[in-house]
Amino acid sequence: MNCVIRNANINDFEVVARIMRQVQQMHVEWRPDIYKPTENLIPRDIFEKIVAGDTFYVAEADGLVVGILEVVYRHIETPSHVTRDIIFIDSMAVDEAYRGMGIGHLFFDKIKEIKAEKNLDGIELQVNAKNKAAYGMYLKYGFTEKSINMELL
């Protein structure tokens, strides 16, 4: 499989929306008390604005979009924190038919490349506690736990 990571464009909208629905469905199955099924996670006009920036990428394998990645740049500067500029992985998902084929690692390589190009201090993400496969992949890639979100219902 020949796979490249490239900037997303408006023509990717339908497949991006489909992959986002797959992820939403996983969240619904894990936590139906919090998440609900929805067909329209991202309106086309919002997607058009997002892809105009340099923060949304797709993995393309043999001409097919098989994964999505959205990043956010964060400047952290507070009296209690060391000033840092990080790249935060806002969304990362691979089409269910292509999971386990190394596409997530290609996304991480892209993120590391961006981090180096922009001279950023770190890479951060948040993972659903029920998403054991993603959590394991992040650990395997070298991520460590920074904080744990908890809730009381």
Phi, psi and omega in degrees: 000127177263115185234135177232151174257127181220164174296139177287156174223170186301332179292346179275358190307308186299315181289324176298315178299321179295316179295320178296324177294323177301314180294317178301319180297321176299316179297320178298317180295322180287319187220071179294347176283346181241316185257150178229152178296140176207143180271330188245080180284332180218115178295149183303320181293326177290317178301320180299320178291320181297313184288347175289338177273192181241050185229359182235125184234159174230153170263127180243119180245118179050043176086358180248136174285122185236359179198159181227150180214125174236132180240159178227139177264129182236133173257121182252120179207103178222166178299336184257000182237150170292136180293128182215153171240123184234162169253125182251128177279105182280318178214135173212125182208148177238137177309137186304329180287347184244007180290148179082010182253011177091005182292321176302320179294325175296321176299316180298320177299319178297317180295319177297323177297314178298316179304314180293316181299320184265002180055047181275161185272338183188171177237131179227158176204170175233142181231142176295134182300335180277348184271074184297325181296314180294317180303314179297319179296318181297317177299316180299326181280347176115001177290150174235160179289134178254317179205166179231124176277139179231162179216160175227117182262000000 
